[in-house]
Amino acid sequence: MEKITITFNELRRIKDSLPHGSMQRIADALDIAPDTVRNYFGATNFINGSVPGVHFEQGGPDGGIVAFDDPAILNMAKDIIKESQS
């Protein structure tokens, strides 16, 4: 499994580019709670979801750094964006 590091602002741009219903679609495909997907993108609802393997280091250029131990959600989000643009 590859680890990925991106900026927080890049993560927000990806989240903001997702079409309506994408969080639920990703959650269904990966068999996880929708709030876990939202937390992956920076939300903080830890009652109904978790966010394992995502490390936020705020501050610094472009909103800080986000490191992912498992980029499955990120990769799926990028695929959905590409799909919606074609």
Sequence and secondary structure as in RCSB ss.txt:
>XXXX:A:sequence
MEKITITFNELRRIKDSLPHGSMQRIADALDIAPDTVRNYFGATNFINGSVPGVHFEQGGPDGGIVAFDDPAILN
MAKDIIKESQS
>XXXX:A:secstr
   EEEEHHHHHHHHHHS TTHHHHHHHHHT  HHHHHHHTT   TTT   TTEEEEESSGGGEEEEES  HHHH
HHHHHHHHHH 
